[in-house]
Amino acid sequence: MLQHVLSAHNPDTRKEGVVALSLVSDRSSLLPLLISMADDKDVQVRLAVVASLADVKSNAATKALYKALEDPVPEGRFAAAEALW
């Protein structure tokens, strides 16, 4: 079910999937799935991923946030920098 939501055509649906992942990702094996959504084509989905990763204290989350500093959209880069601050 969750995989279906994360691969939906509608970016709002994918964003809601990211939010759902953020509720459990810091204590489960779902963190890699959340991190993989950082490459989504929609900036709002990527921003949701960055916001979610900001609360996860792990090396993998920090590495993903550093990668997000290279987002093609300025808002994405700013959100990543803010999350790392």
Order of alpha helices (4+ residues) and beta strands (2+ residues): alpha-alpha-alpha-alpha-alpha-alpha
